[in-house]
Amino acid sequence: MNTSKPTVIILGASYAGLMACARLLHSKKPLNIIVIDGKSHFEQKIRLHETLTGQHTQTLALSPLLERRGVTFLQAYIEKLDIHNQQITLKDLPPLSYDYVIYALGSVPHQHIKGSAQFAHSLHNKQQVTSLESKIRTLAQQEGRIAVLGSGLTAIETCTELAATFPSLKISLISRQLKQTNLVEKAQSHLDKVLENYGIDRHQGTIQAISEQAVILADDQKIPFDLCLDCTGMVANPVARHSQLAVDEQGRLTVDGYLRLLGTNNVFVAGDAARSEINGELIRMSCATAMPMGAQAGINVAALINHRVLQAFNFGYFARFTSLGRKQAIVQFSDRADQSTRWVATDYLACLYKEWICKMTVAMIKWELITGLTLYFWSTSGVSTVVEPANQNR
């Protein structure tokens, strides 16, 4: 380890990892920052449903974006994080040593249903989604059948985007529940109306298995398809589990209030990979939480290096944004504890809100890295954060 210029390795170059990098660059002490990701470009995961229908979605080339600020970008697949020897094991490359690491590898689709891995597809990355586009266009010409599994944001946005772009498709939305737990009556009624207008068939039931041509429910009902999209959930990237680190049922690493991996002082975790709580409530996986967590992890690593106090992660929710094709959307406003309020936006105004949010996520990352300015801010819970000496041994 180079004590005169500490090495900070950021694992993952998505929302959390890049925000962490942007805030690390504010360090007064020179750092050797290395960002590692298996992809050469930053992808907007929140727009993968648009990519699925052939629409252009912006990406950022990572190497020129980072190296102009003196950050080393390494395109490589990460196999293991060794916290005892402070090393990163990479596929087909020598291991790297670090002084500090920010683990921001995000999440991957959880294809847990029997037959899903063999007979269904998920929305994982741009390359994988793009490969489905031609098949979907062919199915649209043949009035083909697409089954979308799940009741969450990904499933809703995927089936409505497909229906809006390809009206000839016969789309089935299959889930255990028809109502969204986070929507008030007005928002749910609007969603029901949009799904009905799109002609999307809704099926409620527990999915038992997926065969080559049908989704099989627990009551043995079979729903046929030509293409099945599994959007039933996400789990944290498996690298942590493969590293034999303690993870929860979703593969997340438990962190303290400062986003440090429990039992360490030089490993921070941000984004979907982190199991973190605010006021006793578990933070959900989302872009909305990944960016502030990444920023806070970067701030705290810089604080340790510069012998400043750490700041506890503080976050408050604002709203949930759901696109329903390009001309429909729902914005369900919430309080800072993520409880839905009576305020709802739909139609044109909601579309503007949603599009603005999507554009701002990539713009804030890009311009913070380019300019070095603090441009991105987030809402807090309203509860005072705690601080502690940065040199405390754990």
C-alpha positions in Angstrom: 0.0 0.0 0.0 1.2 3.5 -0.9 0.8 5.5 2.4 1.6 8.8 0.7 -1.1 8.4 -1.9 -3.9 6.0 -0.6 -5.5 3.7 -3.1 -9.3 3.7 -3.2 -10.9 1.0 -5.4 -14.5 1.5 -6.3 -16.2 -1.8 -7.4 -19.0 -0.9 -9.8 -19.6 2.0 -12.1 -23.3 2.6 -12.0 -25.3 5.1 -10.1 -23.7 4.5 -6.6 -20.2 3.9 -7.8 -19.9 6.9 -10.0 -21.4 9.2 -7.4 -18.9 7.9 -4.9 -16.1 8.7 -7.3 -17.3 12.2 -7.9 -17.3 13.0 -4.1 -13.9 11.3 -3.5 -12.4 13.7 -6.0 -13.1 16.5 -3.4 -10.4 15.0 -1.2 -7.7 17.5 -0.2 -5.2 14.7 0.0 -4.2 13.1 -3.4 -5.7 9.7 -4.0 -5.1 6.9 -6.4 -8.7 6.1 -7.4 -9.5 3.0 -9.5 -13.0 2.2 -10.8 -13.6 -1.3 -11.9 -16.6 -2.5 -13.9 -17.3 -5.3 -16.4 -18.9 -2.8 -18.8 -17.2 0.0 -20.7 -20.2 2.3 -20.5 -22.5 3.6 -17.8 -26.0 2.4 -18.6 -29.3 3.9 -17.4 -30.9 0.8 -15.9 -34.1 2.9 -15.2 -34.6 3.1 -18.9 -34.1 -0.5 -19.9 -37.8 -0.9 -20.7 -37.3 1.8 -23.3 -34.2 0.1 -24.7 -36.3 -3.1 -25.0 -38.6 -1.4 -27.5 -35.8 0.0 -29.6 -35.7 3.5 -28.3 -32.3 5.3 -27.9 -31.1 5.6 -24.3 -28.0 7.6 -23.3 -24.8 5.9 -22.2 -21.6 7.4 -20.9 -18.2 6.0 -22.0 -16.4 5.4 -18.7 -12.8 5.6 -19.6 -12.7 9.2 -21.0 -15.2 10.4 -18.4 -13.0 9.2 -15.5 -9.5 9.5 -16.8 -9.9 13.2 -17.6 -10.1 13.6 -13.8 -7.1 11.4 -13.1 -9.2 8.3 -12.2 -8.1 5.0 -13.5 -10.9 2.9 -15.1 -10.4 -0.8 -15.4 -12.8 -2.9 -17.4 -12.7 -6.3 -15.7 -15.0 -8.8 -14.0 -14.7 -8.9 -10.3 -14.5 -12.3 -8.7 -13.8 -11.7 -5.0 -13.3 -9.1 -2.3 -10.8 -10.2 0.2 -11.2 -7.9 3.2 -8.6 -9.7 5.3 -5.7 -9.3 2.8 -7.2 -6.1 1.3 -7.2 -7.4 -2.2 -9.6 -7.6 -5.2 -9.5 -10.8 -7.3 -10.2 -10.1 -11.0 -10.9 -12.6 -13.8 -7.8 -13.2 -16.0 -5.9 -10.3 -14.3 -3.6 -10.0 -11.3 -5.2 -9.1 -8.0 -5.2 -5.5 -6.8 -4.4 -4.2 -3.3 -6.3 -1.4 -1.8 -6.3 0.9 1.2 -10.0 1.6 1.0 -12.8 0.1 -1.0 -16.3 1.1 -1.9 -18.4 -1.8 -2.8 -21.1 -0.6 -5.3 -21.9 -3.6 -7.5 -25.6 -3.1 -7.4 -28.2 -5.8 -8.1 -29.1 -8.4 -10.6 -32.4 -10.0 -11.6 -33.6 -12.7 -9.2 -34.8 -15.5 -11.5 -36.0 -17.7 -8.6 -39.0 -19.3 -10.3 -38.6 -22.9 -11.5 -37.8 -22.8 -15.2 -37.1 -19.0 -15.3 -33.4 -19.4 -16.2 -34.2 -21.7 -19.1 -37.4 -20.3 -20.5 -37.6 -16.6 -19.4 -35.6 -13.4 -19.9 -34.9 -10.6 -17.5 -33.9 -7.0 -17.9 -30.3 -7.0 -16.8 -28.2 -4.8 -19.0 -28.4 -3.0 -22.3 -26.7 -5.6 -24.3 -29.0 -8.4 -23.1 -32.1 -6.2 -23.6 -31.1 -5.1 -27.0 -30.7 -8.7 -28.1 -34.5 -9.2 -27.5 -35.6 -6.2 -29.6 -35.7 -8.0 -33.0 -37.6 -10.9 -31.6 -40.2 -8.6 -30.1 -40.6 -6.7 -33.4 -41.2 -10.0 -35.1 -43.7 -11.1 -32.5 -45.5 -7.7 -33.0 -45.9 -8.5 -36.7 -47.3 -11.9 -35.8 -49.6 -10.6 -33.0 -47.5 -12.7 -30.6 -48.0 -13.2 -26.9 -45.7 -11.8 -24.3 -46.0 -12.7 -20.6 -44.6 -10.2 -18.1 -44.1 -11.6 -14.5 -44.2 -9.4 -11.5 -46.1 -6.5 -9.8 -43.4 -4.0 -9.2 -42.1 -1.0 -11.0 -40.1 -3.0 -13.6 -43.0 -5.2 -14.6 -45.5 -2.3 -14.9 -43.1 -0.1 -16.9 -42.1 -3.0 -19.1 -45.6 -4.2 -20.1 -46.9 -0.7 -20.6 -43.9 0.4 -22.7 -44.4 -2.7 -24.9 -48.1 -2.2 -25.3 -47.7 1.5 -26.2 -45.0 0.8 -28.8 -46.4 -2.4 -30.2 -50.3 -2.3 -29.9 -50.6 -5.6 -31.8 -48.8 -7.6 -29.1 -51.0 -9.7 -26.7 -49.5 -8.9 -23.3 -50.3 -10.7 -20.1 -49.2 -9.3 -16.7 -49.0 -12.0 -14.1 -48.5 -11.4 -10.4 -49.6 -12.5 -7.0 -51.4 -9.2 -6.4 -53.3 -6.8 -8.7 -53.0 -3.7 -6.4 -49.9 -1.7 -5.7 -49.2 -1.3 -2.0 -47.6 2.1 -2.5 -50.4 3.7 -4.5 -53.4 5.6 -3.1 -56.8 5.0 -4.6 -56.6 7.8 -7.2 -53.2 6.5 -8.5 -54.3 2.9 -8.5 -57.5 3.7 -10.4 -55.4 5.6 -13.0 -53.1 2.6 -13.3 -56.0 0.2 -13.7 -57.5 2.4 -16.4 -54.2 2.7 -18.4 -53.6 -1.1 -18.3 -57.2 -1.7 -19.5 -56.9 0.9 -22.3 -53.7 -0.8 -23.4 -55.5 -4.2 -23.5 -53.1 -5.8 -21.1 -54.6 -9.0 -19.6 -54.0 -9.3 -15.9 -53.7 -12.6 -14.1 -53.5 -12.9 -10.3 -52.0 -16.0 -8.8 -48.8 -17.6 -7.4 -46.4 -18.6 -10.2 -45.5 -22.2 -9.7 -43.2 -22.7 -12.7 -42.3 -21.6 -16.2 -42.3 -24.1 -19.1 -41.1 -23.6 -22.6 -44.4 -22.1 -23.8 -46.5 -21.3 -20.7 -46.5 -19.8 -17.2 -48.0 -22.3 -14.8 -49.9 -21.0 -11.7 -50.4 -22.8 -8.4 -53.9 -23.7 -9.4 -52.4 -25.4 -12.5 -53.8 -22.7 -14.8 -51.5 -22.3 -17.8 -50.9 -18.9 -19.5 -49.3 -19.4 -22.9 -46.6 -17.1 -24.3 -44.2 -16.7 -27.2 -41.8 -14.7 -25.0 -41.6 -14.5 -21.2 -40.0 -11.6 -19.2 -39.3 -12.3 -15.6 -39.5 -9.0 -13.6 -40.3 -10.6 -10.2 -37.5 -9.1 -8.2 -33.8 -8.2 -7.7 -31.0 -9.5 -5.5 -27.6 -8.0 -4.8 -24.7 -8.9 -7.0 -23.4 -12.3 -5.9 -19.7 -11.2 -5.6 -20.3 -10.6 -1.9 -21.6 -14.1 -1.3 -18.9 -15.6 -3.4 -16.4 -13.7 -1.2 -17.8 -15.5 1.8 -19.0 -12.3 3.4 -22.1 -12.3 5.6 -25.1 -11.3 3.5 -28.8 -11.2 4.1 -31.5 -13.1 2.2 -31.2 -10.7 -0.7 -27.4 -10.9 -0.8 -26.8 -7.5 0.7 -24.0 -6.5 3.1 -25.0 -5.0 6.4 -23.5 -1.6 7.1 -23.5 0.8 10.0 -25.0 4.3 9.9 -21.9 5.6 8.0 -22.2 2.9 5.3 -19.2 0.9 6.5 -19.3 -2.8 6.3 -19.8 -4.1 9.8 -16.5 -5.2 11.4 -14.3 -3.0 9.1 -13.1 0.5 9.0 -11.9 0.8 5.3 -14.8 -1.0 3.4 -17.9 1.0 2.5 -21.0 -0.3 0.7 -23.5 1.7 -1.3 -26.5 1.2 -3.4 -28.5 -2.0 -3.9 -25.6 -4.0 -2.3 -26.0 -2.3 1.1 -28.4 -3.4 3.8 -29.0 0.0 5.5 -31.7 1.4 7.7 -33.0 4.9 8.3 -35.0 5.4 11.5 -35.4 1.7 11.8 -36.8 1.2 8.3 -34.8 -0.8 5.7 -33.8 1.2 2.7 -35.2 -0.2 -0.5 -33.2 -1.0 -3.6 -33.6 1.8 -6.1 -31.7 4.5 -8.1 -33.3 7.0 -5.8 -31.3 5.6 -2.9 -28.2 4.4 -4.8 -27.0 7.9 -5.8 -27.1 9.5 -2.3 -25.6 6.4 -0.7 -22.8 6.5 -3.2 -22.2 10.1 -2.6 -22.2 9.6 1.2 -19.8 6.7 0.9 -17.4 8.8 -1.1 -17.7 11.7 1.3 -16.9 9.4 4.3 -13.9 7.7 2.7 -12.5 11.1 1.9 -13.2 12.1 5.6 -11.2 9.1 6.9 -8.3 9.9 4.6 -8.3 13.5 5.6 -8.8 12.8 9.3 -12.2 14.5 9.5 -15.4 13.3 11.2 -17.7 10.9 9.5 -21.3 11.8 8.6 -24.1 9.3 9.0 -26.1 8.6 5.9 -29.4 10.5 6.1 -32.1 10.1 3.5 -35.7 11.0 3.0 -38.1 9.8 0.3 -40.0 12.2 -1.9 -42.1 10.2 -4.5 -42.3 7.1 -6.7 -42.2 7.7 -10.4 -43.8 5.2 -12.8 -43.8 5.5 -16.6 -46.7 3.9 -18.4 -45.4 4.3 -22.0 -44.1 7.6 -23.3 -47.4 9.5 -22.9 -48.6 8.2 -19.5 -47.1 8.1 -16.1 -47.9 8.2 -12.3 -46.1 10.2 -9.7 -47.1 9.0 -6.2 -45.8 11.6 -3.7 -44.7 10.3 -0.3 -43.5 11.6 3.0 -39.8 11.3 3.9 -40.5 7.9 5.5 -41.8 6.5 2.2 -45.5 6.5 3.2 -47.8 7.6 0.3 -49.6 10.8 0.6 -52.8 11.9 -1.1 -50.9 13.9 -3.7 -50.7 12.2 -7.1 -49.7 13.5 -10.6 -50.8 11.7 -13.8 -50.9 12.2 -17.5 -48.7 15.0 -19.1 -47.5 16.5 -15.8 -46.4 13.1 -14.5 -44.6 12.3 -17.8 -42.6 15.6 -17.4 -41.7 14.7 -13.8 -40.6 11.2 -14.7 -38.6 12.3 -17.8 -36.9 15.1 -15.8 -35.9 12.6 -13.0 -34.4 10.2 -15.6 -32.4 12.9 -17.3 -31.2 14.4 -14.0 -29.8 11.1 -12.8 -27.3 10.8 -15.6 -26.7 14.6 -15.9 -25.8 15.0 -12.2 -23.3 12.1 -12.4 -21.8 13.3 -15.7 -21.4 17.0 -14.7 -20.1 16.3 -11.2 -17.4 14.2 -12.6 -16.5 16.7 -15.4 -16.6 19.9 -13.3 -15.7 18.7 -9.8 -18.6 20.8 -8.4 -21.2 19.6 -5.9 -24.3 19.6 -8.1 -26.4 16.7 -6.7 -28.3 17.0 -3.4 -30.9 14.7 -1.9 -33.7 15.1 0.7 -33.1 13.9 4.2 -35.3 12.3 6.9 -35.4 15.4 9.0 -33.6 13.7 11.9 -30.2 15.0 12.9 -27.3 12.8 11.8 -24.6 11.6 14.2 -20.9 12.1 13.7 -17.9 10.4 15.2 -14.1 10.7 15.0 -12.8 9.6 11.7 -9.9 7.7 13.2 -11.9 5.4 15.4 -10.8 1.8 15.3 -13.5 -0.8 14.7 
